[in-house]
Amino acid sequence: MKFVDPAHLDLDALRRFRREARLTARLDHPGVPVVYDIGEDKGRPYVVLQKIEGITLTDMVAEQGPLPIGWAASIGAQISAVLLAARRIDLVHRDLKPSNVMLDTSGATKVLDFGLAVIRDDERYSRITQSGQSPGTVGYMAPEQIRSEPADHRTDLYGLGATLFYILTGHAPFGDGATMTTVWRQLEGPAPHPSQLRPEIPAVVDDLVRSLLAIAPRDRLATAAEVYRVLAPLAQDLPPLPGVFTEAAEAVQAYAAIVGRVPPRALAPSTPAGPPPPLDPAQLVAEAEHLEATGKYRAAARQWRHLAHEHAHLHGEDDTTVFDFRVRAARAHLPLGEHDRALRQFTTLLESRIRSHGPEDARAGTLRREIANLHGDQLTSAHDDPFWVAEHPR
């Protein structure tokens, strides 16, 4: 469980805390900790996260030195898979570095700390409001971050390249010296070759890391899928890492081995194809309603969320039909007894609706009453909610 420190319980802290929890929850991937709950206890906001038993890459290198090539490739390929999932929702982590990546006791890699992450073109997640806050970590944040230019998925590829350099060599790519010296090296380039510090690094890995550390985003590899294709074949015959893994690893590895047999369509080379057949929203709505009518509420919730996602892609997140689909997805959890989950989704939708359509909007009013009925009493005005106040300072 993660709390906001009472000593720093101000509006900015509340806003950043809430924002990080929401971003982490949106990225549904086994390489990211699960968010189980978000709430408040005695005035202290909290988030309940999956507990990760493992070690950060920083600590691992400090204990074991530069990692074997196979393990570096395994970790890099797993991070690439997380970045593929992030790109699907236009999320950019912006602080990818060894201390924000853990290797758990099964050998799985987990990407942590989404406190600086953004979702492009989504104002709910696009601002860091604390004055003077760094947009990343010197030595690992991309040159475009240093210059306060827009970040995209290639920004995280730079952080991945710097992380790979560190776990392969035991050193940060631009040295551990004074901050301004490191920044100058990053901006002026060129990036060093990791093979200069470790000659046995394969040429394909050496070239990959140097490409990821290119100053201009256009000069880096285009996608995390390309990084995965280079690294995955090298993640073979992994040697033991003393003190890292437990016997519990066997269960996770057995599960992952079968999942790994599923054809990776998203990573396969693209081939020319005709446009996909158009969706029939009416048919999809009918399917969702049929699932509800037959008591398959969880499947119905997934269908409503799918409808919302597809409609938002075409018409924007503020479209009223998108809102209606998301409300129906939240309602589908009520017959399952998941009232807290439904309430959290209702509250998020209400805040979003008020932001986009104003407090007098009819649908906002209907949802406000629905929330009040679930609470069993009159809903306090959204403006009295500390998270609402945190995200809407006067």
N, C-alpha and C positions, 0 to 999 in steps of 0.2 A: 504494500500500500504506500502511495506517495502523497504527502501532504504539502500544502503551502506553509512555509515557515511563518509562524505568527509575527515574528519580528519584521517580516517583509510583506505583510498582508495589506497591500495597497491595491489601487485599481489596476495598475499596470501588471502587477504580479498575478492578480486574479485573471486578467484577460489572457496573459501568456500561458498560464497554467491550463485554463479551459481550452484554449486554442490547441496546445500541444496534445492534450488528451483526445480531442476530436480528430486531429490529423492522424494520430496513431491508430485510432479506431477505424478510420476510413480505409487504411491500407491493410487489406485482408490477405495475409501471406504468412506461411509458417516461418519465414525468416524475420518476422517482426513480432515483438511481444503482444499477446492478446490483452485488450482492455476489457475487463470484466464489469466494471461499474464506475460511475462518476457520481459524486454526491457531496454532501456537507455534513460534518459532525461537530456539534457545539460551535458553529461558526467557522470551522476550519474546512475549506474545500479539500477533497481528496479524490484520487483516482486509484482503483484497484487494478494492478497490472499482473500479468503472468510472471511468476518468479523464475528467473533464469539461473540455473546452477552452472557456473562455468567461469571463464577467465577472459578478460579483455585481451585484445591483441597486443596492447602496450605491455601489459604484465607478462604475457606469454613470451614475448621477445626478450624482456628483461630477465626472465628465468631461464629460457632455453637458447637464447641467441637467435640468429636468423633461421627461419623455418625451412624445412626441406622443400624442394621445388614442388613436389606433388601436393604438399599441404598448402603452400601458397596458391597454387592453381585451384585447389578445391575451395579455399576460402574466397578467392576472387570470383570463381564461377558462381558460388552461392550468392555473393553480394550482387553480381550481375543479374541474377534471377529476381532479387528483391527490386532492383532498379527497373527491370522490365514491368513488374507489377505497378511500381510507382508511376511510370510513364503513362500507363493506361488511364490514370486519373489526373494526369498532369501535375503530379506532386514532385517537388524538388527538395531533397533533404537539406542541402547547403552546408552541412557540417560533417561530412563523411571523413572519418579519421580513425586511427587504430584504437583510441580509447572509447569510441562509440560503436565498436564492433566486438561481440563476444563469441567465443567458441564454447558451446555448451558440452556437457559431459557425454553426449552421444556423438559429437563431431559435427553437429549442425551449427551454422553460423547465424547469428542474430544481429540485426542492425538496430541500434538504440538511439534515443534522444532526438526527438523530432521538434525540439524547441525552436529551431530556426527555419523549419520547413515552410514552404509556401505551395499553394496550389495556384497555378498561373490563371489569370483572368477570373479569379474568384475572390472578391473583396472580403469575404468572411475570413479568409485565411492568409491574405497577402500582406499584412502589415505587422512589423515588429515595432512597438510604440515606445519602448523604453529608450530614453535619450542616452546617446553614447554607447549603445549596445553594439558590439562587434558583429558584422554580418557573417562571421565564420572564424576559422582558426588559422592564424598565419602559418604558412608552410603547407597547408592542406587546402585552403580555400582557393578557388580558381582566380586567375587575373581579373576576369570580369567582375567578380565580387569585390576585389580590392578597388576597382575603379567605379564601384556602385552602378554597374551596368546591369541590364536584365539577366536573370539566371534561367537556364532551361536544363533539360536532362543531361546535356554535355557538361554542365557544371559539376554534376555528381560523378561523371566519368573522370574528371580531373581528380576529384577526391579519392576515387577508387585507384587511379594510377599512383597517387602519392602514398596511399595505404599499402599497395602492392610493393612499392619501392622499399618501404619501411620493413615489412615482414620478410622481404627477400635479403635485405642487407643489414638490418639492425640500425639504420640511420634514416633520418628524414631526408628527402631528396635535395633540399636546398640548405641543409646544415641546421645546426641547433644554436646558431649565434644570435646576435642582437636582432631585434624585430625588424628594424629598417634595412639591415643587411639582407635578411631573408626575403623581405618584400622586393628589394631591388633585384635580387637573383631571380625571383619568380617573374617579374615584369620584363626583365631584359633577356633572360634565357641565354642560350638554349638549355633545355632540361638535361641533366646528366644521364648517362647510361648506368643502370644498376650493375651491369657486368664490369664496370670499372672497379667496383668494390668487391665483386664476387664473380670471377671469370667463368665459373662453371654454369652460370645462368644460361639456358638455351637462347639462341639468337631470336627465336620467335617471341619469347617472353620479353627479352631485352627491348626489341622493337615495339612490342605492344605497350609496355610501360612508358617508353619515351613518347609514343604517339598520344597516349592519354594525357601526358603532361604538356602538350603543345600549348603555347600561349594563346593563340586564337582558337575559339571553339570550332570553327570550320575545319581546322587542321587535325582535330581529334577524330577517332572513330565515330561513325554516325550514331550507333546505338549500342546498348548493353548486350544485345543479341550477338553482335560481332565479337565482343569481348568474351562472351560465353563460349562461342565456337572455337576460339583460340585456346582457352584454358581448360575446358572440360576434358579433352583427350589426354591432358597431362596429369589429371587428378587420378592417377593409377598407382597401385602398389604402395599405398600410404604407410610409412613406417610408424611405429608406436611413438606417442608423445608422453613421456613418463609423467604420471600424476594428473593427467588431464581427464581421462575417461573413466567411467564406472561400468559395472556389469549391466546397469540399466540400459546401456547403449544398445544392447542386442535387440531389444524390442523395437526401438525407434529405427534402427538400421534395417531390420526385417521388413518393417512397414515401408520405409523409403525405397527399398530395393524393388518392391513391386510397383510402386508409383512411378519409379524411374523407367519402367517398361512401357508406359503410355507414350504413344508417338508424340514427340514435342512439336506440334504443328506450328506453334508461335515462333519456334526457333528455326524451322526449316527454311531453306532458300525460297524466296518468293518466286512464283511463276505467274505469267500473265493469265488473267482470268477475267471473265465477264463480271459485270456488277452483280452483287448479291440480289436475290429476289426481294422485292419490297415487303416490308412487314405489313401484316394485316392487324392493325390495332384492335379492331372490333373482335376478331377471333381470339386474340390474346386476352382481352378483357373477359370474354365469355369463358375461356379456359380458367382464368383466375377465379371467377365467380363459381364455376363448377367445382373447383378444388375446395372452396369454402363450403359449398353446399354439401359436399360429401365428407366434411370433417377433416380435410387435409390442409390444416391451417398454415403449417410451416411452409409447405410447398406453395400455398397461395401467397404468403408474404414474399417469398422469393420472386414469384411471378409479378406481383405488383411493383417490387423494386426494379425488376428488369424493365418493365414497361416505363417506369419513371426515368430510368437511365437512358433508354432509347429515345424517349420523347424529349428529354432535356438536351440530348445531343442535337436534335433537329430544331428545337424551338427555344432553348435556353432554360436555365434552372428556375427562373421566376415565372414561367408559364403556369397558368392556373391548373391545367390538366396534370402537369408534373406534380404540383402540390396535392391534388386530389389522389393521385396514385400513391404518393408517399403516405398520406393519411390512411389509405386503405391498407397499405402494408403494415403500418403500426397497429391498426385495429385487429389485424389477423393474429396478433400475439395475445390478445385478451382472452379468447377461449382456451388458450394454452396455460392460462394462469400467470402469464408473464406481464403483470400489470406495471411493475417498475420499468421494464424495458419499453413498454408502450408509452408510459408517461414521459420517459426521457425523449423518445422520438417525437411525441406530440409537442413537448416544450420547445425542442429545437425547431420544429416546423412552425410553431407559433411565432417565435422570435424572428425567423426568416421571413414569414409572411408579413409581419408588422413592418419590418425593414423595407420590404419591396412595395407594399400596398397601403401602408399606414394603419394606425390602430383602429380606425373605424371600418375597416374592410369586413364585409359580411362573413367571409369564410374564416377570418381570424376570430370573429365573435363566436361563430359556431364551435370552432375548435376550443376556444377559451371555456365555453360552457361544458364541453365534453370533458375537458381536463378537470373542471370543478366537480363534475359528477363523479369522476373517478376518485378524486381526493375526498369526496364525501362532504365537502363544505365549499363555501364561496372562494373562488380562486383569487388570491391576492393579485393586484395589478402587476403585469409583467415588469413595470418600471420599478417595482420594489424588490425585484430579484437581484441579488448581488452580482450574478453573472451578467444579467442584462445591463446593470449599471456599469459594470466593468467594460463591456463592449460598446457602450454608448455614453461616454463621458460628456458632461455638459460643457 
